[in-house]
Amino acid sequence: MLHPERRHPRGESATTDHPDDERRFFADVSAALSGYAHILVIGPSTAKLEFAKYAHERNHALEERIDGIETVDHPTDKQIVEFGKKYFKLTDD
């Protein structure tokens, strides 16, 4: 019987690093964003910076479409709209 690959470490010495997971995830996100001319990356922590690094190293066409990167933890809808206005010159009209 085949067992699925375990992603959670067992014991103190087990590794928690899965670099291929991150690359696959960023590749999927990049593909999902392929139809957009302007991209704003927002969120907490460092994942957004790792995504920008991925775009710089592996997907220059995507990198050129990233208009900004903002750090914000649990943004409200209003905060997201304000970022849209700032980066994309959106109005309330």
PDB file of N, CA, C and O in Angstrom:
ATOM      1  N   MET A   1       0.837  -1.177   0.000  1.00  0.00           N
ATOM      2  CA  MET A   1       0.000   0.000   0.000  1.00  0.00           C
ATOM      3  C   MET A   1       0.884   1.241   0.000  1.00  0.00           C
ATOM      4  O   MET A   1       1.800   1.360   0.813  1.00  0.00           O
ATOM      5  N   LEU A   2       0.607   2.155  -0.906  1.00  0.00           N
ATOM      6  CA  LEU A   2       1.369   3.396  -0.977  1.00  0.00           C
ATOM      7  C   LEU A   2       0.843   4.407   0.033  1.00  0.00           C
ATOM      8  O   LEU A   2      -0.364   4.549   0.230  1.00  0.00           O
ATOM      9  N   HIS A   3       1.760   5.089   0.653  1.00  0.00           N
ATOM     10  CA  HIS A   3       1.389   6.123   1.616  1.00  0.00           C
ATOM     11  C   HIS A   3       1.692   7.488   1.014  1.00  0.00           C
ATOM     12  O   HIS A   3       2.711   7.652   0.342  1.00  0.00           O
ATOM     13  N   PRO A   4       0.826   8.467   1.243  1.00  0.00           N
ATOM     14  CA  PRO A   4       1.108   9.809   0.725  1.00  0.00           C
ATOM     15  C   PRO A   4       2.353  10.392   1.383  1.00  0.00           C
ATOM     16  O   PRO A   4       2.704  10.046   2.511  1.00  0.00           O
ATOM     17  N   GLU A   5       2.997  11.269   0.661  1.00  0.00           N
ATOM     18  CA  GLU A   5       4.190  11.926   1.191  1.00  0.00           C
ATOM     19  C   GLU A   5       3.817  12.748   2.416  1.00  0.00           C
ATOM     20  O   GLU A   5       2.845  13.503   2.390  1.00  0.00           O
ATOM     21  N   ARG A   6       4.576  12.602   3.470  1.00  0.00           N
ATOM     22  CA  ARG A   6       4.312  13.354   4.699  1.00  0.00           C
ATOM     23  C   ARG A   6       4.921  14.744   4.595  1.00  0.00           C
ATOM     24  O   ARG A   6       6.080  14.894   4.208  1.00  0.00           O
ATOM     25  N   ARG A   7       4.141  15.754   4.940  1.00  0.00           N
ATOM     26  CA  ARG A   7       4.598  17.135   4.893  1.00  0.00           C
ATOM     27  C   ARG A   7       4.868  17.711   6.273  1.00  0.00           C
ATOM     28  O   ARG A   7       5.394  18.818   6.394  1.00  0.00           O
ATOM     29  N   HIS A   8       4.515  16.976   7.303  1.00  0.00           N
ATOM     30  CA  HIS A   8       4.724  17.473   8.649  1.00  0.00           C
ATOM     31  C   HIS A   8       5.869  16.699   9.284  1.00  0.00           C
ATOM     32  O   HIS A   8       5.896  15.469   9.240  1.00  0.00           O
ATOM     33  N   PRO A   9       6.819  17.426   9.877  1.00  0.00           N
ATOM     34  CA  PRO A   9       7.996  16.755  10.434  1.00  0.00           C
ATOM     35  C   PRO A   9       7.640  15.869  11.624  1.00  0.00           C
ATOM     36  O   PRO A   9       6.664  16.101  12.337  1.00  0.00           O
ATOM     37  N   ARG A  10       8.451  14.874  11.802  1.00  0.00           N
ATOM     38  CA  ARG A  10       8.326  13.996  12.964  1.00  0.00           C
ATOM     39  C   ARG A  10       9.592  14.157  13.784  1.00  0.00           C
ATOM     40  O   ARG A  10      10.692  13.880  13.306  1.00  0.00           O
ATOM     41  N   GLY A  11       9.438  14.591  14.983  1.00  0.00           N
ATOM     42  CA  GLY A  11      10.591  14.747  15.857  1.00  0.00           C
ATOM     43  C   GLY A  11      11.289  16.074  15.676  1.00  0.00           C
ATOM     44  O   GLY A  11      10.961  16.848  14.777  1.00  0.00           O
ATOM     45  N   GLU A  12      12.262  16.329  16.544  1.00  0.00           N
ATOM     46  CA  GLU A  12      12.952  17.622  16.538  1.00  0.00           C
ATOM     47  C   GLU A  12      13.877  17.815  15.350  1.00  0.00           C
ATOM     48  O   GLU A  12      14.072  18.948  14.909  1.00  0.00           O
ATOM     49  N   SER A  13      14.450  16.750  14.822  1.00  0.00           N
ATOM     50  CA  SER A  13      15.442  16.880  13.764  1.00  0.00           C
ATOM     51  C   SER A  13      14.855  16.919  12.364  1.00  0.00           C
ATOM     52  O   SER A  13      15.581  17.139  11.395  1.00  0.00           O
ATOM     53  N   ALA A  14      13.565  16.710  12.247  1.00  0.00           N
ATOM     54  CA  ALA A  14      12.939  16.669  10.922  1.00  0.00           C
ATOM     55  C   ALA A  14      12.911  18.054  10.297  1.00  0.00           C
ATOM     56  O   ALA A  14      12.699  19.055  10.981  1.00  0.00           O
ATOM     57  N   THR A  15      13.125  18.095   9.013  1.00  0.00           N
ATOM     58  CA  THR A  15      13.131  19.369   8.296  1.00  0.00           C
ATOM     59  C   THR A  15      11.721  19.841   7.991  1.00  0.00           C
ATOM     60  O   THR A  15      10.812  19.035   7.791  1.00  0.00           O
ATOM     61  N   THR A  16      11.550  21.144   7.958  1.00  0.00           N
ATOM     62  CA  THR A  16      10.255  21.713   7.591  1.00  0.00           C
ATOM     63  C   THR A  16      10.358  22.474   6.279  1.00  0.00           C
ATOM     64  O   THR A  16       9.400  23.126   5.865  1.00  0.00           O
ATOM     65  N   ASP A  17      11.490  22.401   5.632  1.00  0.00           N
ATOM     66  CA  ASP A  17      11.733  23.149   4.401  1.00  0.00           C
ATOM     67  C   ASP A  17      11.308  22.313   3.190  1.00  0.00           C
ATOM     68  O   ASP A  17      11.765  21.184   3.011  1.00  0.00           O
ATOM     69  N   HIS A  18      10.440  22.876   2.376  1.00  0.00           N
ATOM     70  CA  HIS A  18       9.981  22.209   1.158  1.00  0.00           C
ATOM     71  C   HIS A  18      10.078  23.219   0.007  1.00  0.00           C
ATOM     72  O   HIS A  18       9.055  23.745  -0.430  1.00  0.00           O
ATOM     73  N   PRO A  19      11.289  23.497  -0.489  1.00  0.00           N
ATOM     74  CA  PRO A  19      11.461  24.548  -1.497  1.00  0.00           C
ATOM     75  C   PRO A  19      10.688  24.312  -2.786  1.00  0.00           C
ATOM     76  O   PRO A  19      10.278  25.275  -3.435  1.00  0.00           O
ATOM     77  N   ASP A  20      10.479  23.076  -3.168  1.00  0.00           N
ATOM     78  CA  ASP A  20       9.723  22.811  -4.393  1.00  0.00           C
ATOM     79  C   ASP A  20       8.268  23.221  -4.241  1.00  0.00           C
ATOM     80  O   ASP A  20       7.636  23.629  -5.216  1.00  0.00           O
ATOM     81  N   ASP A  21       7.728  23.118  -3.030  1.00  0.00           N
ATOM     82  CA  ASP A  21       6.347  23.537  -2.784  1.00  0.00           C
ATOM     83  C   ASP A  21       6.184  25.017  -3.096  1.00  0.00           C
ATOM     84  O   ASP A  21       5.229  25.416  -3.762  1.00  0.00           O
ATOM     85  N   GLU A  22       7.111  25.825  -2.616  1.00  0.00           N
ATOM     86  CA  GLU A  22       7.030  27.268  -2.836  1.00  0.00           C
ATOM     87  C   GLU A  22       7.123  27.592  -4.325  1.00  0.00           C
ATOM     88  O   GLU A  22       6.345  28.400  -4.832  1.00  0.00           O
ATOM     89  N   ARG A  23       8.061  26.973  -5.023  1.00  0.00           N
ATOM     90  CA  ARG A  23       8.212  27.233  -6.460  1.00  0.00           C
ATOM     91  C   ARG A  23       6.952  26.826  -7.229  1.00  0.00           C
ATOM     92  O   ARG A  23       6.497  27.550  -8.115  1.00  0.00           O
ATOM     93  N   ARG A  24       6.397  25.673  -6.886  1.00  0.00           N
ATOM     94  CA  ARG A  24       5.171  25.231  -7.565  1.00  0.00           C
ATOM     95  C   ARG A  24       4.017  26.197  -7.281  1.00  0.00           C
ATOM     96  O   ARG A  24       3.256  26.547  -8.183  1.00  0.00           O
ATOM     97  N   PHE A  25       3.896  26.622  -6.032  1.00  0.00           N
ATOM     98  CA  PHE A  25       2.839  27.557  -5.668  1.00  0.00           C
ATOM     99  C   PHE A  25       3.010  28.872  -6.430  1.00  0.00           C
ATOM    100  O   PHE A  25       2.046  29.383  -6.999  1.00  0.00           O
ATOM    101  N   PHE A  26       4.215  29.420  -6.447  1.00  0.00           N
ATOM    102  CA  PHE A  26       4.458  30.675  -7.156  1.00  0.00           C
ATOM    103  C   PHE A  26       4.236  30.517  -8.652  1.00  0.00           C
ATOM    104  O   PHE A  26       3.758  31.451  -9.296  1.00  0.00           O
ATOM    105  N   ALA A  27       4.565  29.376  -9.217  1.00  0.00           N
ATOM    106  CA  ALA A  27       4.308  29.118 -10.638  1.00  0.00           C
ATOM    107  C   ALA A  27       2.805  29.107 -10.905  1.00  0.00           C
ATOM    108  O   ALA A  27       2.352  29.640 -11.919  1.00  0.00           O
ATOM    109  N   ASP A  28       2.034  28.507 -10.006  1.00  0.00           N
ATOM    110  CA  ASP A  28       0.575  28.494 -10.152  1.00  0.00           C
ATOM    111  C   ASP A  28      -0.002  29.908 -10.053  1.00  0.00           C
ATOM    112  O   ASP A  28      -0.875  30.281 -10.836  1.00  0.00           O
ATOM    113  N   VAL A  29       0.484  30.684  -9.097  1.00  0.00           N
ATOM    114  CA  VAL A  29       0.013  32.066  -8.942  1.00  0.00           C
ATOM    115  C   VAL A  29       0.383  32.872 -10.185  1.00  0.00           C
ATOM    116  O   VAL A  29      -0.433  33.646 -10.686  1.00  0.00           O
ATOM    117  N   SER A  30       1.597  32.698 -10.681  1.00  0.00           N
ATOM    118  CA  SER A  30       2.035  33.407 -11.888  1.00  0.00           C
ATOM    119  C   SER A  30       1.128  33.088 -13.066  1.00  0.00           C
ATOM    120  O   SER A  30       0.743  33.983 -13.819  1.00  0.00           O
ATOM    121  N   ALA A  31       0.788  31.823 -13.226  1.00  0.00           N
ATOM    122  CA  ALA A  31      -0.095  31.424 -14.321  1.00  0.00           C
ATOM    123  C   ALA A  31      -1.470  32.065 -14.157  1.00  0.00           C
ATOM    124  O   ALA A  31      -2.071  32.503 -15.138  1.00  0.00           O
ATOM    125  N   ALA A  32      -1.969  32.120 -12.932  1.00  0.00           N
ATOM    126  CA  ALA A  32      -3.285  32.717 -12.680  1.00  0.00           C
ATOM    127  C   ALA A  32      -3.288  34.219 -12.972  1.00  0.00           C
ATOM    128  O   ALA A  32      -4.329  34.784 -13.307  1.00  0.00           O
ATOM    129  N   LEU A  33      -2.141  34.857 -12.846  1.00  0.00           N
ATOM    130  CA  LEU A  33      -2.039  36.302 -13.073  1.00  0.00           C
ATOM    131  C   LEU A  33      -1.649  36.659 -14.508  1.00  0.00           C
ATOM    132  O   LEU A  33      -1.448  37.833 -14.819  1.00  0.00           O
ATOM    133  N   SER A  34      -1.543  35.672 -15.369  1.00  0.00           N
ATOM    134  CA  SER A  34      -1.029  35.908 -16.723  1.00  0.00           C
ATOM    135  C   SER A  34      -1.873  36.878 -17.539  1.00  0.00           C
ATOM    136  O   SER A  34      -1.343  37.525 -18.442  1.00  0.00           O
ATOM    137  N   GLY A  35      -3.141  37.001 -17.260  1.00  0.00           N
ATOM    138  CA  GLY A  35      -3.999  37.880 -18.041  1.00  0.00           C
ATOM    139  C   GLY A  35      -4.107  39.297 -17.516  1.00  0.00           C
ATOM    140  O   GLY A  35      -4.869  40.101 -18.053  1.00  0.00           O
ATOM    141  N   TYR A  36      -3.360  39.613 -16.481  1.00  0.00           N
ATOM    142  CA  TYR A  36      -3.471  40.942 -15.863  1.00  0.00           C
ATOM    143  C   TYR A  36      -2.274  41.812 -16.216  1.00  0.00           C
ATOM    144  O   TYR A  36      -1.129  41.365 -16.158  1.00  0.00           O
ATOM    145  N   ALA A  37      -2.551  43.063 -16.582  1.00  0.00           N
ATOM    146  CA  ALA A  37      -1.493  43.988 -16.964  1.00  0.00           C
ATOM    147  C   ALA A  37      -0.866  44.677 -15.764  1.00  0.00           C
ATOM    148  O   ALA A  37       0.300  45.070 -15.819  1.00  0.00           O
ATOM    149  N   HIS A  38      -1.625  44.832 -14.674  1.00  0.00           N
ATOM    150  CA  HIS A  38      -1.139  45.527 -13.485  1.00  0.00           C
ATOM    151  C   HIS A  38      -1.426  44.679 -12.259  1.00  0.00           C
ATOM    152  O   HIS A  38      -2.541  44.195 -12.066  1.00  0.00           O
ATOM    153  N   ILE A  39      -0.399  44.508 -11.432  1.00  0.00           N
ATOM    154  CA  ILE A  39      -0.512  43.636 -10.266  1.00  0.00           C
ATOM    155  C   ILE A  39       0.011  44.375  -9.040  1.00  0.00           C
ATOM    156  O   ILE A  39       1.067  45.006  -9.079  1.00  0.00           O
ATOM    157  N   LEU A  40      -0.744  44.285  -7.959  1.00  0.00           N
ATOM    158  CA  LEU A  40      -0.327  44.806  -6.666  1.00  0.00           C
ATOM    159  C   LEU A  40      -0.289  43.621  -5.710  1.00  0.00           C
ATOM    160  O   LEU A  40      -1.282  42.909  -5.557  1.00  0.00           O
ATOM    161  N   VAL A  41       0.847  43.411  -5.073  1.00  0.00           N
ATOM    162  CA  VAL A  41       1.019  42.295  -4.145  1.00  0.00           C
ATOM    163  C   VAL A  41       0.947  42.862  -2.732  1.00  0.00           C
ATOM    164  O   VAL A  41       1.765  43.699  -2.349  1.00  0.00           O
ATOM    165  N   ILE A  42      -0.040  42.401  -1.958  1.00  0.00           N
ATOM    166  CA  ILE A  42      -0.164  42.865  -0.583  1.00  0.00           C
ATOM    167  C   ILE A  42      -0.293  41.680   0.354  1.00  0.00           C
ATOM    168  O   ILE A  42      -0.772  40.613  -0.031  1.00  0.00           O
ATOM    169  N   GLY A  43       0.139  41.881   1.585  1.00  0.00           N
ATOM    170  CA  GLY A  43      -0.007  40.830   2.584  1.00  0.00           C
ATOM    171  C   GLY A  43       0.984  40.997   3.711  1.00  0.00           C
ATOM    172  O   GLY A  43       1.828  41.892   3.687  1.00  0.00           O
ATOM    173  N   PRO A  44       0.874  40.123   4.705  1.00  0.00           N
ATOM    174  CA  PRO A  44       1.778  40.166   5.844  1.00  0.00           C
ATOM    175  C   PRO A  44       3.077  39.416   5.553  1.00  0.00           C
ATOM    176  O   PRO A  44       3.196  38.736   4.534  1.00  0.00           O
ATOM    177  N   SER A  45       4.011  39.541   6.423  1.00  0.00           N
ATOM    178  CA  SER A  45       5.223  38.733   6.449  1.00  0.00           C
ATOM    179  C   SER A  45       6.055  38.853   5.168  1.00  0.00           C
ATOM    180  O   SER A  45       6.058  39.898   4.518  1.00  0.00           O
ATOM    181  N   THR A  46       6.754  37.783   4.816  1.00  0.00           N
ATOM    182  CA  THR A  46       7.739  37.839   3.743  1.00  0.00           C
ATOM    183  C   THR A  46       7.345  37.103   2.465  1.00  0.00           C
ATOM    184  O   THR A  46       8.077  37.170   1.477  1.00  0.00           O
ATOM    185  N   ALA A  47       6.223  36.411   2.457  1.00  0.00           N
ATOM    186  CA  ALA A  47       5.848  35.631   1.271  1.00  0.00           C
ATOM    187  C   ALA A  47       5.728  36.511   0.037  1.00  0.00           C
ATOM    188  O   ALA A  47       6.096  36.088  -1.059  1.00  0.00           O
ATOM    189  N   LYS A  48       5.223  37.717   0.196  1.00  0.00           N
ATOM    190  CA  LYS A  48       5.077  38.617  -0.959  1.00  0.00           C
ATOM    191  C   LYS A  48       6.443  38.988  -1.529  1.00  0.00           C
ATOM    192  O   LYS A  48       6.588  39.146  -2.741  1.00  0.00           O
ATOM    193  N   LEU A  49       7.439  39.128  -0.664  1.00  0.00           N
ATOM    194  CA  LEU A  49       8.787  39.445  -1.133  1.00  0.00           C
ATOM    195  C   LEU A  49       9.416  38.244  -1.826  1.00  0.00           C
ATOM    196  O   LEU A  49      10.131  38.401  -2.816  1.00  0.00           O
ATOM    197  N   GLU A  50       9.156  37.058  -1.317  1.00  0.00           N
ATOM    198  CA  GLU A  50       9.638  35.844  -1.967  1.00  0.00           C
ATOM    199  C   GLU A  50       8.986  35.678  -3.341  1.00  0.00           C
ATOM    200  O   GLU A  50       9.631  35.220  -4.284  1.00  0.00           O
ATOM    201  N   PHE A  51       7.713  36.048  -3.450  1.00  0.00           N
ATOM    202  CA  PHE A  51       7.026  35.984  -4.741  1.00  0.00           C
ATOM    203  C   PHE A  51       7.660  36.964  -5.730  1.00  0.00           C
ATOM    204  O   PHE A  51       7.861  36.623  -6.896  1.00  0.00           O
ATOM    205  N   ALA A  52       7.976  38.179  -5.272  1.00  0.00           N
ATOM    206  CA  ALA A  52       8.626  39.163  -6.138  1.00  0.00           C
ATOM    207  C   ALA A  52      10.006  38.670  -6.560  1.00  0.00           C
ATOM    208  O   ALA A  52      10.418  38.881  -7.701  1.00  0.00           O
ATOM    209  N   LYS A  53      10.713  38.023  -5.656  1.00  0.00           N
ATOM    210  CA  LYS A  53      12.025  37.458  -5.984  1.00  0.00           C
ATOM    211  C   LYS A  53      11.876  36.352  -7.027  1.00  0.00           C
ATOM    212  O   LYS A  53      12.671  36.260  -7.962  1.00  0.00           O
ATOM    213  N   TYR A  54      10.859  35.520  -6.860  1.00  0.00           N
ATOM    214  CA  TYR A  54      10.574  34.464  -7.834  1.00  0.00           C
ATOM    215  C   TYR A  54      10.326  35.083  -9.213  1.00  0.00           C
ATOM    216  O   TYR A  54      10.870  34.621 -10.216  1.00  0.00           O
ATOM    217  N   ALA A  55       9.502  36.133  -9.251  1.00  0.00           N
ATOM    218  CA  ALA A  55       9.200  36.790 -10.526  1.00  0.00           C
ATOM    219  C   ALA A  55      10.472  37.366 -11.143  1.00  0.00           C
ATOM    220  O   ALA A  55      10.672  37.262 -12.353  1.00  0.00           O
ATOM    221  N   HIS A  56      11.321  37.966 -10.334  1.00  0.00           N
ATOM    222  CA  HIS A  56      12.571  38.552 -10.820  1.00  0.00           C
ATOM    223  C   HIS A  56      13.481  37.482 -11.422  1.00  0.00           C
ATOM    224  O   HIS A  56      14.095  37.695 -12.467  1.00  0.00           O
ATOM    225  N   GLU A  57      13.561  36.344 -10.763  1.00  0.00           N
ATOM    226  CA  GLU A  57      14.476  35.285 -11.200  1.00  0.00           C
ATOM    227  C   GLU A  57      13.916  34.392 -12.301  1.00  0.00           C
ATOM    228  O   GLU A  57      14.681  33.864 -13.108  1.00  0.00           O
ATOM    229  N   ARG A  58      12.576  34.209 -12.353  1.00  0.00           N
ATOM    230  CA  ARG A  58      12.017  33.185 -13.237  1.00  0.00           C
ATOM    231  C   ARG A  58      10.938  33.651 -14.205  1.00  0.00           C
ATOM    232  O   ARG A  58      10.592  32.929 -15.141  1.00  0.00           O
ATOM    233  N   ASN A  59      10.400  34.857 -13.989  1.00  0.00           N
ATOM    234  CA  ASN A  59       9.291  35.287 -14.836  1.00  0.00           C
ATOM    235  C   ASN A  59       9.351  36.805 -15.001  1.00  0.00           C
ATOM    236  O   ASN A  59       8.606  37.545 -14.359  1.00  0.00           O
ATOM    237  N   HIS A  60      10.247  37.246 -15.869  1.00  0.00           N
ATOM    238  CA  HIS A  60      10.462  38.689 -16.040  1.00  0.00           C
ATOM    239  C   HIS A  60       9.219  39.411 -16.559  1.00  0.00           C
ATOM    240  O   HIS A  60       9.001  40.576 -16.227  1.00  0.00           O
ATOM    241  N   ALA A  61       8.420  38.748 -17.352  1.00  0.00           N
ATOM    242  CA  ALA A  61       7.188  39.374 -17.856  1.00  0.00           C
ATOM    243  C   ALA A  61       6.241  39.674 -16.698  1.00  0.00           C
ATOM    244  O   ALA A  61       5.591  40.720 -16.683  1.00  0.00           O
ATOM    245  N   LEU A  62       6.162  38.776 -15.743  1.00  0.00           N
ATOM    246  CA  LEU A  62       5.341  39.009 -14.549  1.00  0.00           C
ATOM    247  C   LEU A  62       5.940  40.126 -13.711  1.00  0.00           C
ATOM    248  O   LEU A  62       5.224  41.016 -13.251  1.00  0.00           O
ATOM    249  N   GLU A  63       7.236  40.081 -13.513  1.00  0.00           N
ATOM    250  CA  GLU A  63       7.911  41.105 -12.698  1.00  0.00           C
ATOM    251  C   GLU A  63       7.614  42.509 -13.221  1.00  0.00           C
ATOM    252  O   GLU A  63       7.387  43.428 -12.434  1.00  0.00           O
ATOM    253  N   GLU A  64       7.614  42.678 -14.529  1.00  0.00           N
ATOM    254  CA  GLU A  64       7.368  43.996 -15.128  1.00  0.00           C
ATOM    255  C   GLU A  64       5.949  44.488 -14.871  1.00  0.00           C
ATOM    256  O   GLU A  64       5.690  45.690 -14.941  1.00  0.00           O
ATOM    257  N   ARG A  65       5.037  43.585 -14.576  1.00  0.00           N
ATOM    258  CA  ARG A  65       3.634  43.967 -14.350  1.00  0.00           C
ATOM    259  C   ARG A  65       3.305  44.197 -12.875  1.00  0.00           C
ATOM    260  O   ARG A  65       2.195  44.614 -12.545  1.00  0.00           O
ATOM    261  N   ILE A  66       4.270  43.928 -11.983  1.00  0.00           N
ATOM    262  CA  ILE A  66       4.052  44.186 -10.558  1.00  0.00           C
ATOM    263  C   ILE A  66       4.276  45.673 -10.310  1.00  0.00           C
ATOM    264  O   ILE A  66       5.399  46.170 -10.395  1.00  0.00           O
ATOM    265  N   ASP A  67       3.193  46.367 -10.004  1.00  0.00           N
ATOM    266  CA  ASP A  67       3.245  47.815  -9.797  1.00  0.00           C
ATOM    267  C   ASP A  67       3.636  48.199  -8.381  1.00  0.00           C
ATOM    268  O   ASP A  67       4.114  49.311  -8.158  1.00  0.00           O
ATOM    269  N   GLY A  68       3.446  47.314  -7.429  1.00  0.00           N
ATOM    270  CA  GLY A  68       3.795  47.634  -6.057  1.00  0.00           C
ATOM    271  C   GLY A  68       3.684  46.432  -5.143  1.00  0.00           C
ATOM    272  O   GLY A  68       3.041  45.429  -5.455  1.00  0.00           O
ATOM    273  N   ILE A  69       4.339  46.575  -3.998  1.00  0.00           N
ATOM    274  CA  ILE A  69       4.299  45.563  -2.955  1.00  0.00           C
ATOM    275  C   ILE A  69       4.060  46.301  -1.650  1.00  0.00           C
ATOM    276  O   ILE A  69       4.803  47.221  -1.307  1.00  0.00           O
ATOM    277  N   GLU A  70       3.029  45.904  -0.924  1.00  0.00           N
ATOM    278  CA  GLU A  70       2.675  46.569   0.326  1.00  0.00           C
ATOM    279  C   GLU A  70       2.536  45.540   1.448  1.00  0.00           C
ATOM    280  O   GLU A  70       1.968  44.465   1.260  1.00  0.00           O
ATOM    281  N   THR A  71       3.063  45.892   2.605  1.00  0.00           N
ATOM    282  CA  THR A  71       2.936  45.048   3.780  1.00  0.00           C
ATOM    283  C   THR A  71       1.718  45.485   4.573  1.00  0.00           C
ATOM    284  O   THR A  71       1.625  46.636   5.000  1.00  0.00           O
ATOM    285  N   VAL A  72       0.800  44.577   4.764  1.00  0.00           N
ATOM    286  CA  VAL A  72      -0.395  44.850   5.560  1.00  0.00           C
ATOM    287  C   VAL A  72      -0.926  43.521   6.089  1.00  0.00           C
ATOM    288  O   VAL A  72      -1.039  42.547   5.345  1.00  0.00           O
ATOM    289  N   ASP A  73      -1.249  43.492   7.378  1.00  0.00           N
ATOM    290  CA  ASP A  73      -1.739  42.286   8.012  1.00  0.00           C
ATOM    291  C   ASP A  73      -3.262  42.332   8.092  1.00  0.00           C
ATOM    292  O   ASP A  73      -3.819  43.251   8.693  1.00  0.00           O
ATOM    293  N   HIS A  74      -3.930  41.370   7.507  1.00  0.00           N
ATOM    294  CA  HIS A  74      -5.394  41.293   7.499  1.00  0.00           C
ATOM    295  C   HIS A  74      -6.023  42.587   6.970  1.00  0.00           C
ATOM    296  O   HIS A  74      -6.745  43.261   7.706  1.00  0.00           O
ATOM    297  N   PRO A  75      -5.762  42.943   5.713  1.00  0.00           N
ATOM    298  CA  PRO A  75      -6.315  44.194   5.184  1.00  0.00           C
ATOM    299  C   PRO A  75      -7.838  44.144   5.095  1.00  0.00           C
ATOM    300  O   PRO A  75      -8.429  43.110   4.785  1.00  0.00           O
ATOM    301  N   THR A  76      -8.441  45.268   5.370  1.00  0.00           N
ATOM    302  CA  THR A  76      -9.891  45.384   5.200  1.00  0.00           C
ATOM    303  C   THR A  76     -10.174  45.670   3.734  1.00  0.00           C
ATOM    304  O   THR A  76      -9.268  46.020   2.978  1.00  0.00           O
ATOM    305  N   ASP A  77     -11.426  45.523   3.335  1.00  0.00           N
ATOM    306  CA  ASP A  77     -11.811  45.858   1.964  1.00  0.00           C
ATOM    307  C   ASP A  77     -11.472  47.317   1.677  1.00  0.00           C
ATOM    308  O   ASP A  77     -11.003  47.644   0.588  1.00  0.00           O
ATOM    309  N   LYS A  78     -11.709  48.191   2.650  1.00  0.00           N
ATOM    310  CA  LYS A  78     -11.433  49.621   2.481  1.00  0.00           C
ATOM    311  C   LYS A  78      -9.933  49.863   2.245  1.00  0.00           C
ATOM    312  O   LYS A  78      -9.570  50.682   1.401  1.00  0.00           O
ATOM    313  N   GLN A  79      -9.072  49.166   2.972  1.00  0.00           N
ATOM    314  CA  GLN A  79      -7.633  49.316   2.770  1.00  0.00           C
ATOM    315  C   GLN A  79      -7.228  48.859   1.368  1.00  0.00           C
ATOM    316  O   GLN A  79      -6.404  49.501   0.717  1.00  0.00           O
ATOM    317  N   ILE A  80      -7.801  47.767   0.914  1.00  0.00           N
ATOM    318  CA  ILE A  80      -7.472  47.260  -0.420  1.00  0.00           C
ATOM    319  C   ILE A  80      -7.911  48.261  -1.486  1.00  0.00           C
ATOM    320  O   ILE A  80      -7.186  48.498  -2.453  1.00  0.00           O
ATOM    321  N   VAL A  81      -9.092  48.848  -1.313  1.00  0.00           N
ATOM    322  CA  VAL A  81      -9.573  49.870  -2.253  1.00  0.00           C
ATOM    323  C   VAL A  81      -8.633  51.071  -2.246  1.00  0.00           C
ATOM    324  O   VAL A  81      -8.336  51.626  -3.304  1.00  0.00           O
ATOM    325  N   GLU A  82      -8.165  51.478  -1.077  1.00  0.00           N
ATOM    326  CA  GLU A  82      -7.245  52.613  -0.987  1.00  0.00           C
ATOM    327  C   GLU A  82      -5.931  52.321  -1.721  1.00  0.00           C
ATOM    328  O   GLU A  82      -5.386  53.197  -2.393  1.00  0.00           O
ATOM    329  N   PHE A  83      -5.428  51.101  -1.591  1.00  0.00           N
ATOM    330  CA  PHE A  83      -4.232  50.726  -2.348  1.00  0.00           C
ATOM    331  C   PHE A  83      -4.510  50.775  -3.844  1.00  0.00           C
ATOM    332  O   PHE A  83      -3.661  51.220  -4.617  1.00  0.00           O
ATOM    333  N   GLY A  84      -5.693  50.320  -4.262  1.00  0.00           N
ATOM    334  CA  GLY A  84      -6.075  50.385  -5.672  1.00  0.00           C
ATOM    335  C   GLY A  84      -6.080  51.811  -6.179  1.00  0.00           C
ATOM    336  O   GLY A  84      -5.602  52.089  -7.279  1.00  0.00           O
ATOM    337  N   LYS A  85      -6.616  52.708  -5.383  1.00  0.00           N
ATOM    338  CA  LYS A  85      -6.634  54.128  -5.768  1.00  0.00           C
ATOM    339  C   LYS A  85      -5.219  54.670  -5.890  1.00  0.00           C
ATOM    340  O   LYS A  85      -4.907  55.413  -6.821  1.00  0.00           O
ATOM    341  N   LYS A  86      -4.367  54.295  -4.945  1.00  0.00           N
ATOM    342  CA  LYS A  86      -2.976  54.791  -4.936  1.00  0.00           C
ATOM    343  C   LYS A  86      -2.186  54.292  -6.152  1.00  0.00           C
ATOM    344  O   LYS A  86      -1.515  55.071  -6.829  1.00  0.00           O
ATOM    345  N   TYR A  87      -2.273  53.005  -6.414  1.00  0.00           N
ATOM    346  CA  TYR A  87      -1.430  52.418  -7.464  1.00  0.00           C
ATOM    347  C   TYR A  87      -2.039  52.479  -8.856  1.00  0.00           C
ATOM    348  O   TYR A  87      -1.316  52.594  -9.846  1.00  0.00           O
ATOM    349  N   PHE A  88      -3.345  52.402  -8.938  1.00  0.00           N
ATOM    350  CA  PHE A  88      -3.988  52.290 -10.243  1.00  0.00           C
ATOM    351  C   PHE A  88      -4.836  53.493 -10.600  1.00  0.00           C
ATOM    352  O   PHE A  88      -5.578  53.473 -11.582  1.00  0.00           O
ATOM    353  N   LYS A  89      -4.725  54.535  -9.804  1.00  0.00           N
ATOM    354  CA  LYS A  89      -5.445  55.786 -10.074  1.00  0.00           C
ATOM    355  C   LYS A  89      -6.945  55.541 -10.199  1.00  0.00           C
ATOM    356  O   LYS A  89      -7.604  56.121 -11.063  1.00  0.00           O
ATOM    357  N   LEU A  90      -7.474  54.694  -9.347  1.00  0.00           N
ATOM    358  CA  LEU A  90      -8.916  54.405  -9.349  1.00  0.00           C
ATOM    359  C   LEU A  90      -9.665  55.529  -8.648  1.00  0.00           C
ATOM    360  O   LEU A  90      -9.123  56.205  -7.774  1.00  0.00           O
ATOM    361  N   THR A  91     -10.902  55.715  -9.038  1.00  0.00           N
ATOM    362  CA  THR A  91     -11.750  56.718  -8.399  1.00  0.00           C
ATOM    363  C   THR A  91     -13.019  56.055  -7.894  1.00  0.00           C
ATOM    364  O   THR A  91     -13.283  54.889  -8.187  1.00  0.00           O
ATOM    365  N   ASP A  92     -13.801  56.806  -7.133  1.00  0.00           N
ATOM    366  CA  ASP A  92     -15.058  56.279  -6.604  1.00  0.00           C
ATOM    367  C   ASP A  92     -16.192  56.363  -7.619  1.00  0.00           C
ATOM    368  O   ASP A  92     -17.305  55.929  -7.327  1.00  0.00           O
ATOM    369  N   ASP A  93     -15.940  56.902  -8.782  1.00  0.00           N
ATOM    370  CA  ASP A  93     -16.992  57.102  -9.803  1.00  0.00           C
ATOM    371  C   ASP A  93     -17.555  55.803 -10.301  1.00  0.00           C
ATOM    372  O   ASP A  93     -18.441  55.801 -11.155  1.00  0.00           O
TER     373      ASP A  93
END
